[in-house]
Amino acid sequence: MIRSILIHPDPRLKKICDPVAEIGDDLRRLADDMLATMYDAPGIGLAAPQVGVTRRLVVLDCNKDPEGPRRPIAMINPQVVWASEDLSTYEEGCLSLPNVFAEVERPAEVKVRWTGIDGHEEEEQFSGLWATCVQHEIDHLDGKLFIDYLRPLKRQMITRKMEKFKRAQASGLVVKA
């Protein structure tokens, strides 16, 4: 099922998410819904708070080639256990900030540990776009958006733009963010 994605500013996007204590059918259904929502948007990552659920769950698939195989990953309680000193800069976007992009500097490589939807602990080292995406999604679980890395004035300008977008959306006007 495709879920609605919350648009910034929304207080639910700034909440620190609760750890997942047990994996049941509801959580598996949420992960499936989040993947469907992410692919439909289209995006390469989505965190549970973006669909209004304050649980530590993210999904991602950075294989962007439409002809290539998908590599969906659902991470429960993910945590970065190592980050490289080398940094990389990517122009990031976010499904909760439509049509907003900005360059963000993050560690170029990270090792992440998480519980899979099957209940098994997993660990993988990510680099490139995968490293950026997984860090971006884990930030969501801690109530942090990519615009929080920007200077205050730029962040305020983006927030005002999103408020205007949401007002227009609520009034039924079709506007570009």
PyMOL commands that set and color helices and strands:
alter all, ss='L'
color gray80, all
select helices_A, chain A and resi 11-14+25-40+48-51+128-141+146-149+152-170
alter helices_A, ss='H'
color red, helices_A
select strands_A, chain A and resi 45-47+57-60+73-83+87-94+97-107+109-115+121-127
alter strands_A, ss='S'
color yellow, strands_A
deselect
rebuild
show_as cartoon
